[in-house]
């Protein structure tokens, strides 16, 4: 689908900021159904990788609304949907504001036909103000959830600016030997195959086998459209069924527990709830994907190793596979985290090793997939990228099947390579492990229902995260939340929010202030884990949480805690 520009825009230079990008309408708490594409901190990367812009001056202008107006004359939007009931889509560019980030900025918007024709939005036709700070996000609003469309967006330039001619990418040759060679480079470490071979043999015998995935937004499926069936997790699960399933593979089961924007610091706390389903599921294979989420892990790997060991220590002895995804800037934490896999001789798959080197080759030199084809945005893969990730895992499955079996299991009785401090961590919230502590909720007596929503397992709809929470509001009073608990390690999980209604708490332990937590530090709704203490011996702790002085009329939501007895 290529839109048709007006005569005015045909005379102007321009570049694509989105090119043949799939979008999917998801339901929002306010009843709307939309796809959001966040631009803050990402727009310059999109221009570089999708539009081919390498002029540093132009890239810098895209970082502010003032610079954006200096550079961009108009926006060309082409939307194409093959679904009969989708005749139009409301498009908007929302600018973040200086006074109030999410409400004081202006909007550039129009209802666009969904037939692939181009709608031109001339910036001078809109009431843009000095209050605009940075371009915030694109929104595409549909009349129903689940609707799919393909989008092109072009930024047409003001006089004096130039853009290179866009050269189309060659289709990815999925069936070629060169593609198979690229996928083979992902096998970072075959590891001890004792457990994985047993899972494969179970599947071949027609016995029940469960594959579970835990990670961040890439595991959740961000960038995949539709998210529940084209994410790498579901695709690799489907490939496992094709390889080893019997009679349609109904005995192969799927668990997906990816939560966007969260590290293994949170993953280890929710493992029993989201992967084991509170002891109702015993996965045979667990795939851990936190290689691009753990930059903010306060322990620099102890939480990651603890999570791996928590999975490995289960009575049914599941196979654990470490998966290393990658960002558009070629970054991940493979160097920090792969020693865990080497230490316990775990299978490891590196998507970074497969794709990054060939990104910088010409087609003649051996390029198979471009960054524009692989990445949906700065952080997440497209459907093509998710397929590549799935093919990398499928290679490990197939290679393991063909290899001779190890005769002995891995050795877990060895000192950790980074740390195993949190291997026994458990979740505590309003309904889970409530006998582990004596709690007086005080002014945190409400329950927050506006939570991070995540597509779990094979669901296409979002599930609220940590619904059994404690929320402070202006009306709930200013009494402290207090908790008496005997433990040696404690992690608080709280809700981040972009709303100015939310504030900051002070956290006290046995009368000493140990931490402040600002719900607005991250500026979007998601789950935030933070370590309160990590001690070697258990003792009694009196935890007191109250709103910081001056924030008594603000909201704050404690989603739960993670504790080690």
C-alpha positions as CSV (number, residue, x, y, z in Angstrom):
1,X,0.0,0.0,0.0
2,X,1.4,3.4,-1.0
3,X,-0.6,6.6,-0.4
4,X,-1.1,9.2,-3.1
5,X,0.3,12.7,-2.2
6,X,-1.3,15.9,-3.3
7,X,0.5,18.2,-5.8
8,X,1.8,20.3,-3.0
9,X,3.6,17.4,-1.2
10,X,4.9,15.9,-4.4
11,X,7.1,18.9,-4.8
12,X,8.5,18.5,-1.3
13,X,11.1,16.2,0.0
14,X,10.1,13.8,2.7
15,X,10.9,10.7,4.6
16,X,9.0,7.8,6.1
17,X,8.7,7.6,9.8
18,X,6.5,4.5,9.6
19,X,6.6,2.3,6.6
20,X,4.2,-0.6,6.0
21,X,3.8,-0.8,9.7
22,X,1.0,-3.0,11.1
23,X,-1.2,-1.5,13.8
24,X,-3.8,-3.2,16.0
25,X,-6.7,-1.7,18.0
26,X,-6.5,-2.5,21.7
27,X,-9.3,-1.6,24.2
28,X,-8.5,1.2,26.7
29,X,-10.0,1.8,30.2
30,X,-11.9,4.8,28.8
31,X,-13.7,2.6,26.3
32,X,-11.7,3.6,23.2
33,X,-9.9,1.1,21.0
34,X,-6.5,2.3,19.7
35,X,-2.9,1.7,18.9
36,X,-0.4,4.1,20.4
37,X,3.1,4.6,19.0
38,X,5.3,6.5,21.5
39,X,7.7,9.0,20.1
40,X,9.5,10.7,23.0
41,X,13.1,9.7,22.9
42,X,12.5,7.5,19.9
43,X,11.5,9.8,17.0
44,X,15.1,10.5,15.9
45,X,15.9,6.7,15.9
46,X,12.8,6.1,13.8
47,X,13.9,8.8,11.3
48,X,17.3,7.3,11.1
49,X,16.3,3.7,10.6
50,X,13.0,3.9,8.8
51,X,13.6,7.1,6.8
52,X,17.3,6.8,6.2
53,X,18.0,10.2,7.8
54,X,21.7,10.7,8.7
55,X,21.8,14.4,9.0
56,X,22.6,15.1,12.7
57,X,21.0,18.6,12.5
58,X,17.7,17.2,11.3
59,X,17.8,14.4,13.8
60,X,18.3,16.9,16.6
61,X,15.4,19.0,15.4
62,X,13.1,16.0,15.9
63,X,13.8,16.0,19.6
64,X,11.6,19.1,20.4
65,X,8.3,20.5,19.1
66,X,10.0,23.8,18.2
67,X,12.6,21.9,16.1
68,X,9.9,19.6,14.7
69,X,8.0,22.7,13.3
70,X,11.2,24.1,11.9
71,X,11.8,20.8,10.0
72,X,8.4,19.4,9.1
73,X,5.9,21.1,6.7
74,X,3.2,18.5,6.8
75,X,2.4,14.9,7.7
76,X,1.2,12.4,5.1
77,X,-0.8,9.5,6.6
78,X,-1.9,6.5,4.6
79,X,-3.9,3.7,6.4
80,X,-5.1,0.5,4.7
81,X,-7.4,-2.1,6.3
82,X,-8.7,-5.1,4.6
83,X,-11.5,-5.5,7.2
84,X,-14.8,-4.6,5.7
85,X,-16.2,-2.7,8.7
86,X,-13.1,-0.5,9.0
87,X,-13.7,2.5,6.7
88,X,-11.8,5.1,8.6
89,X,-9.3,5.6,11.5
90,X,-8.8,8.7,13.6
91,X,-5.1,9.6,13.5
92,X,-3.4,12.1,15.9
93,X,0.0,13.3,16.8
94,X,-0.1,14.3,20.4
95,X,2.5,16.7,21.7
96,X,3.6,16.5,25.3
97,X,3.2,19.8,27.2
98,X,5.6,21.7,29.3
99,X,3.2,22.5,32.2
100,X,1.4,19.2,32.3
101,X,3.0,16.5,30.2
102,X,0.0,14.6,29.1
103,X,-2.7,17.3,29.0
104,X,-1.3,20.7,28.1
105,X,0.2,19.9,24.7
106,X,-1.6,20.3,21.4
107,X,-2.9,17.7,18.9
108,X,-2.6,17.4,15.2
109,X,-5.4,15.1,14.1
110,X,-7.7,14.0,11.3
111,X,-10.1,11.2,10.4
112,X,-8.3,9.2,7.7
113,X,-9.9,6.8,5.2
114,X,-8.7,3.2,5.5
115,X,-8.4,2.6,1.8
116,X,-4.7,3.4,1.5
117,X,-5.2,7.0,0.2
118,X,-3.1,9.7,1.7
119,X,-4.3,12.3,4.1
120,X,-2.1,15.4,4.3
121,X,-2.0,17.3,7.6
122,X,-0.3,20.7,7.1
123,X,1.2,21.9,10.4
124,X,0.2,25.5,9.8
125,X,-3.5,24.5,9.7
126,X,-3.4,23.5,13.4
127,X,-3.2,25.6,16.6
128,X,0.2,24.7,17.8
129,X,1.5,26.6,20.8
130,X,4.7,27.4,22.7
131,X,3.4,25.1,25.5
132,X,4.3,22.1,23.3
133,X,7.4,20.5,24.5
134,X,8.2,17.3,22.6
135,X,6.4,15.1,20.1
136,X,4.7,12.5,22.4
137,X,2.9,9.8,20.4
138,X,0.9,8.8,17.4
139,X,-2.6,7.4,18.1
140,X,-4.8,5.5,15.8
141,X,-8.3,5.2,17.0
142,X,-10.7,2.5,15.7
143,X,-14.3,1.8,16.5
144,X,-13.6,-1.7,17.7
145,X,-10.9,-3.7,19.4
146,X,-8.9,-6.2,17.4
147,X,-9.0,-4.3,14.1
148,X,-5.9,-4.5,12.0
149,X,-4.4,-2.0,9.5
150,X,-1.2,-1.1,7.7
151,X,0.2,2.4,8.0
152,X,2.6,4.7,6.2
153,X,3.5,8.1,7.7
154,X,5.7,10.5,5.8
155,X,7.2,13.8,7.2
156,X,7.3,16.3,4.3
157,X,10.0,18.8,4.9
158,X,10.1,22.6,4.8
159,X,12.3,24.3,2.2
160,X,16.0,24.0,2.9
161,X,15.9,20.4,4.1
162,X,16.6,17.3,2.1
163,X,16.0,13.6,2.6
164,X,17.5,10.6,0.7
165,X,15.3,8.7,-1.7
166,X,13.9,5.6,0.0
167,X,15.1,2.4,-1.5
168,X,12.8,-0.6,-1.0
169,X,14.1,-3.5,1.1
170,X,14.3,-6.8,-0.6
171,X,11.9,-9.4,0.8
172,X,13.4,-11.6,3.5
173,X,14.4,-14.9,1.9
174,X,13.2,-17.1,4.7
175,X,13.7,-20.3,2.7
176,X,17.3,-19.6,1.7
177,X,20.4,-21.3,3.0
178,X,21.8,-17.9,3.8
179,X,18.8,-17.3,6.1
180,X,19.4,-20.7,7.8
181,X,23.0,-19.7,8.3
182,X,21.9,-16.5,10.0
183,X,19.6,-18.4,12.3
184,X,22.4,-20.9,13.2
185,X,24.5,-18.0,14.5
186,X,21.9,-17.5,17.3
187,X,22.9,-20.8,19.0
188,X,25.1,-19.1,21.6
189,X,25.5,-22.2,23.8
190,X,23.8,-25.6,23.2
191,X,24.3,-26.5,26.9
192,X,23.5,-29.6,28.8
193,X,20.5,-31.1,26.9
194,X,19.4,-33.6,29.5
195,X,16.3,-31.8,30.5
196,X,15.3,-30.4,27.1
197,X,15.7,-33.8,25.5
198,X,13.4,-35.3,28.1
199,X,10.8,-32.6,27.3
200,X,11.1,-33.3,23.6
201,X,10.8,-37.0,24.1
202,X,7.7,-36.5,26.2
203,X,6.1,-34.5,23.3
204,X,7.0,-37.2,20.8
205,X,5.2,-39.8,23.0
206,X,2.1,-37.6,23.0
207,X,2.4,-36.8,26.7
208,X,1.4,-33.3,28.0
209,X,4.2,-30.8,27.7
210,X,4.1,-27.1,28.7
211,X,6.3,-24.4,27.3
212,X,6.4,-21.2,29.4
213,X,7.9,-17.8,28.5
214,X,8.7,-15.1,31.0
215,X,10.2,-11.7,30.1
216,X,9.4,-8.1,29.3
217,X,7.5,-6.3,26.5
218,X,9.1,-8.4,23.7
219,X,7.8,-11.6,25.4
220,X,4.4,-9.8,25.9
221,X,4.5,-9.5,22.1
222,X,5.0,-5.7,21.6
223,X,5.3,-5.0,17.9
224,X,3.6,-8.2,16.8
225,X,0.2,-7.8,15.1
226,X,-2.0,-9.5,16.1
227,X,-0.1,-9.7,19.3
228,X,-1.4,-13.0,20.7
229,X,-0.7,-15.1,17.6
230,X,2.4,-13.6,15.9
231,X,4.6,-12.8,18.9
232,X,7.8,-14.8,19.0
233,X,6.5,-16.8,22.0
234,X,3.4,-18.2,20.3
235,X,5.3,-18.7,17.0
236,X,8.0,-20.7,18.6
237,X,5.5,-22.7,20.6
238,X,3.7,-23.5,17.3
239,X,7.0,-24.6,15.7
240,X,7.6,-26.9,18.7
241,X,4.2,-28.4,18.1
242,X,5.0,-28.9,14.4
243,X,8.3,-30.5,15.2
244,X,7.3,-32.8,18.0
245,X,3.5,-32.7,18.6
246,X,1.3,-35.7,17.9
247,X,-2.2,-35.7,16.3
248,X,-2.4,-32.0,16.0
249,X,-0.3,-31.2,19.1
250,X,-3.2,-30.6,21.5
251,X,-1.0,-32.0,24.3
252,X,1.5,-29.2,23.9
253,X,0.5,-26.3,26.2
254,X,1.5,-22.6,26.2
255,X,2.1,-20.1,29.0
256,X,3.2,-16.6,28.2
257,X,4.1,-14.2,31.1
258,X,5.7,-11.1,29.5
259,X,5.1,-7.8,31.2
260,X,6.3,-4.6,29.4
261,X,8.8,-2.3,31.0
262,X,9.7,-4.7,33.8
263,X,13.0,-6.6,34.7
264,X,13.7,-9.9,36.3
265,X,13.5,-8.1,39.6
266,X,9.7,-8.2,39.1
267,X,9.7,-11.5,37.1
268,X,11.1,-13.5,40.1
269,X,8.2,-12.2,42.3
270,X,5.4,-13.1,39.9
271,X,6.9,-16.4,38.7
272,X,4.6,-18.6,40.9
273,X,1.5,-16.5,39.9
274,X,2.1,-16.0,36.2
275,X,4.1,-19.1,35.1
276,X,3.2,-21.8,37.7
277,X,-0.4,-20.4,38.0
278,X,-0.1,-20.9,41.8
279,X,1.1,-24.5,41.5
280,X,-1.5,-25.6,38.9
281,X,1.1,-25.7,36.1
282,X,4.4,-27.5,36.0
283,X,6.2,-26.3,32.8
284,X,8.6,-28.6,31.1
285,X,10.5,-25.8,29.3
286,X,10.9,-22.3,30.6
287,X,12.3,-19.5,28.3
288,X,13.6,-16.4,30.1
289,X,13.9,-13.2,28.2
290,X,15.2,-10.2,30.2
291,X,18.3,-9.3,28.2
292,X,17.0,-5.8,27.3
293,X,15.0,-5.2,30.5
294,X,17.5,-5.6,33.2
295,X,19.5,-2.4,32.9
296,X,17.7,-1.1,36.0
297,X,18.0,-4.3,38.0
298,X,19.4,-3.0,41.3
299,X,21.4,-6.2,41.8
300,X,23.0,-6.3,38.4
301,X,22.2,-10.0,37.8
302,X,21.4,-11.5,41.2
303,X,17.7,-11.2,40.5
304,X,18.2,-12.8,37.0
305,X,20.2,-15.7,38.4
306,X,17.7,-16.1,41.2
307,X,14.9,-16.4,38.7
308,X,16.8,-19.0,36.6
309,X,17.5,-21.0,39.7
310,X,13.9,-20.7,40.9
311,X,12.7,-22.2,37.6
312,X,15.4,-24.9,37.6
313,X,14.8,-26.0,41.2
314,X,11.2,-27.2,40.5
315,X,10.5,-30.8,41.4
316,X,9.7,-31.7,37.8
317,X,13.2,-30.4,36.6
318,X,12.2,-28.2,33.7
319,X,14.6,-27.2,31.0
320,X,15.5,-23.5,31.2
321,X,16.6,-21.6,28.1
322,X,18.1,-18.1,28.2
323,X,17.0,-15.9,25.3
324,X,18.9,-12.7,24.5
325,X,16.8,-10.2,22.4
326,X,18.3,-6.9,21.1
327,X,17.4,-3.2,20.8
328,X,17.7,-1.2,17.6
329,X,20.9,0.3,18.8
330,X,22.4,-3.2,19.0
331,X,22.4,-3.3,22.8
332,X,21.6,-6.0,25.2
333,X,22.9,-7.4,28.5
334,X,24.2,-10.6,27.0
335,X,27.7,-10.0,28.4
336,X,26.4,-9.6,31.9
337,X,23.8,-12.4,31.9
338,X,25.3,-15.2,29.7
339,X,27.8,-16.2,32.5
340,X,24.7,-17.5,34.3
341,X,24.0,-19.8,31.4
342,X,27.6,-20.9,31.1
343,X,27.8,-21.6,34.9
344,X,24.9,-24.0,34.9
345,X,25.4,-25.2,31.3
346,X,22.0,-23.9,30.1
347,X,21.0,-23.6,26.5
348,X,21.3,-20.0,25.3
349,X,19.9,-18.3,22.2
350,X,21.2,-14.9,21.1
351,X,19.1,-13.0,18.5
352,X,21.7,-10.3,18.7
353,X,24.4,-12.7,17.4
354,X,22.1,-13.8,14.6
355,X,21.1,-10.4,13.2
356,X,23.3,-7.5,14.2
357,X,26.4,-8.2,12.1
358,X,24.4,-8.6,8.9
359,X,22.5,-5.3,9.6
360,X,25.6,-3.5,8.4
361,X,26.1,-5.4,5.2
362,X,24.8,-4.5,1.8
363,X,22.6,-6.9,0.0
364,X,25.5,-8.0,-2.1
365,X,27.6,-8.6,1.0
366,X,24.9,-10.8,2.6
367,X,22.3,-8.6,4.2
368,X,19.1,-10.6,4.7
369,X,17.0,-8.4,6.9
370,X,17.3,-4.6,7.5
371,X,16.7,-2.8,10.8
372,X,13.6,-1.3,9.1
373,X,12.3,-4.8,8.5
374,X,13.3,-6.2,11.9
375,X,12.3,-3.4,14.3
376,X,8.8,-2.0,14.8
377,X,10.2,0.8,16.9
378,X,13.4,1.5,18.9
379,X,12.8,-1.5,21.2
380,X,10.5,-4.0,19.7
381,X,10.5,-6.4,16.7
382,X,8.0,-6.4,13.8
383,X,6.2,-9.5,12.8
384,X,9.3,-10.4,10.8
385,X,11.5,-9.8,13.8
386,X,9.3,-12.0,16.0
387,X,9.4,-14.7,13.3
388,X,13.2,-14.6,13.4
389,X,13.2,-14.9,17.1
390,X,10.9,-17.9,16.9
391,X,13.1,-19.5,14.2
392,X,16.1,-19.1,16.5
393,X,14.4,-21.0,19.3
394,X,13.2,-23.6,16.8
395,X,16.8,-24.2,15.7
396,X,17.7,-25.0,19.3
397,X,14.8,-27.4,19.5
398,X,15.7,-29.2,16.3
399,X,19.4,-29.3,17.1
400,X,18.7,-30.7,20.5
401,X,16.5,-33.3,19.1
402,X,19.3,-34.5,16.7
403,X,22.1,-34.3,19.3
404,X,23.2,-37.2,21.5
405,X,21.7,-36.9,25.0
406,X,23.7,-35.9,28.0
407,X,23.5,-38.7,30.5
408,X,23.6,-36.5,33.6
409,X,21.6,-33.6,34.7
410,X,23.0,-30.1,35.3
411,X,24.6,-29.4,38.7
412,X,22.7,-26.9,40.8
413,X,24.7,-27.6,43.9
414,X,27.4,-25.0,43.2
415,X,28.0,-21.4,44.4
416,X,26.2,-18.9,42.2
417,X,28.2,-17.0,39.6
418,X,26.5,-13.6,40.4
419,X,24.1,-14.3,43.3
420,X,21.1,-16.4,44.3
421,X,19.8,-14.0,47.0
422,X,16.1,-14.1,45.9
423,X,15.6,-17.7,44.8
424,X,13.0,-18.2,47.5
425,X,11.1,-15.0,47.0
426,X,7.4,-15.0,47.3
427,X,4.6,-12.6,46.4
428,X,2.6,-10.9,49.2
429,X,-0.6,-8.9,48.3
430,X,-4.1,-8.6,49.6
431,X,-4.9,-12.3,48.8
432,X,-1.6,-14.0,48.4
433,X,0.5,-15.2,51.4
434,X,-1.5,-12.9,53.7
435,X,-0.5,-14.9,56.7
436,X,3.2,-13.9,56.2
437,X,2.7,-10.5,57.7
438,X,0.4,-8.5,60.0
439,X,-0.9,-5.5,58.0
440,X,-2.8,-2.4,58.9
441,X,-3.7,-0.7,55.6
442,X,-4.4,2.7,57.2
443,X,-5.0,5.3,54.5
444,X,-4.1,2.8,51.8
445,X,-7.5,1.2,52.0
446,X,-8.8,1.6,48.4
447,X,-8.2,-0.7,45.4
448,X,-6.7,0.7,42.2
449,X,-8.4,-0.7,39.0
450,X,-6.5,1.5,36.5
451,X,-3.5,-0.9,36.1
452,X,-1.0,-2.0,33.6
453,X,-2.8,-4.3,31.1
454,X,-1.0,-7.3,29.6
455,X,-1.9,-9.9,27.1
456,X,-1.1,-13.1,29.0
457,X,-0.8,-16.6,27.6
458,X,-2.7,-16.8,24.2
459,X,-5.2,-14.0,25.1
460,X,-5.7,-11.1,22.8
461,X,-7.2,-9.0,25.6
462,X,-5.3,-7.4,28.4
463,X,-5.2,-8.6,32.0
464,X,-4.7,-6.1,34.8
465,X,-1.5,-6.6,36.7
466,X,-1.5,-6.8,40.5
467,X,-5.3,-6.2,41.0
468,X,-5.1,-7.1,44.8
469,X,-3.4,-3.9,45.8
470,X,-3.5,-1.1,48.4
471,X,-4.3,2.4,47.2
472,X,-4.1,5.7,48.9
473,X,-6.4,8.5,47.7
474,X,-7.2,12.0,49.0
475,X,-10.4,10.6,50.5
476,X,-8.9,7.5,52.2
477,X,-7.2,9.4,55.1
478,X,-3.6,10.0,56.0
479,X,-3.0,7.1,58.4
480,X,0.2,5.1,57.6
481,X,0.2,1.7,56.0
482,X,2.0,-0.5,58.5
483,X,3.3,-4.1,58.2
484,X,5.0,-6.4,60.7
485,X,7.0,-9.1,58.9
486,X,9.8,-11.4,59.8
487,X,12.1,-11.9,56.7
488,X,15.6,-11.2,55.5
489,X,14.8,-9.6,52.1
490,X,11.9,-7.4,51.0
491,X,11.0,-5.8,47.7
492,X,8.1,-3.4,47.2
493,X,6.1,-3.4,44.0
494,X,4.2,-0.1,43.3
495,X,2.4,1.5,40.4
496,X,4.1,4.1,38.2
497,X,1.8,6.7,36.7
498,X,2.0,9.6,34.4
499,X,-0.9,11.3,36.1
500,X,-0.3,14.4,38.3
501,X,-2.8,12.9,40.7
502,X,-0.1,10.5,41.9
503,X,2.6,11.4,44.4
504,X,5.5,10.2,46.5
505,X,5.7,8.0,49.6
506,X,8.2,7.6,52.5
507,X,9.1,4.1,53.6
508,X,10.3,3.5,57.1
509,X,11.8,0.3,58.6
510,X,11.9,0.1,62.4
511,X,11.7,3.9,62.7
512,X,14.3,4.7,60.1
513,X,13.5,6.3,56.7
514,X,15.0,3.8,54.1
515,X,13.5,4.9,50.8
516,X,11.3,7.4,49.0
517,X,9.3,6.1,46.0
518,X,8.0,8.6,43.4
519,X,5.1,7.2,41.4
520,X,5.7,9.7,38.6
521,X,9.4,9.1,38.1
522,X,8.8,6.8,35.0
523,X,5.8,8.8,33.7
524,X,3.7,5.9,32.4
525,X,1.5,3.3,34.0
526,X,3.4,0.1,34.8
527,X,4.7,-2.0,37.6
528,X,7.8,-1.0,39.5
529,X,9.8,-3.2,41.8
530,X,12.3,-1.8,44.3
531,X,14.4,-3.5,46.9
532,X,13.8,-2.3,50.5
533,X,16.5,-4.4,52.2
534,X,18.6,-7.5,51.4
535,X,19.9,-9.0,54.6
536,X,21.5,-12.3,55.4
537,X,19.4,-13.2,58.4
538,X,15.7,-13.0,59.0
539,X,14.5,-10.6,61.7
540,X,11.3,-8.7,62.5
541,X,10.7,-5.5,60.5
542,X,8.1,-2.9,61.2
543,X,7.5,-1.3,57.8
544,X,5.6,2.0,57.8
545,X,4.6,3.7,54.5
546,X,3.0,7.2,54.4
547,X,2.6,9.9,51.9
548,X,5.5,12.3,51.8
549,X,4.9,15.7,53.4
550,X,2.9,17.8,50.9
551,X,1.6,14.8,49.0
552,X,-1.2,13.8,51.5
553,X,-3.9,14.6,48.9
554,X,-2.1,12.6,46.2
555,X,-2.7,9.0,45.1
556,X,-0.3,6.1,45.5
557,X,-0.7,2.4,44.8
558,X,1.2,-0.4,46.6
559,X,0.8,-3.3,44.2
560,X,2.4,-5.9,46.5
561,X,5.6,-7.1,48.0
562,X,8.2,-9.8,47.4
563,X,9.7,-11.3,50.6
564,X,12.2,-14.0,51.5
565,X,11.6,-15.6,54.9
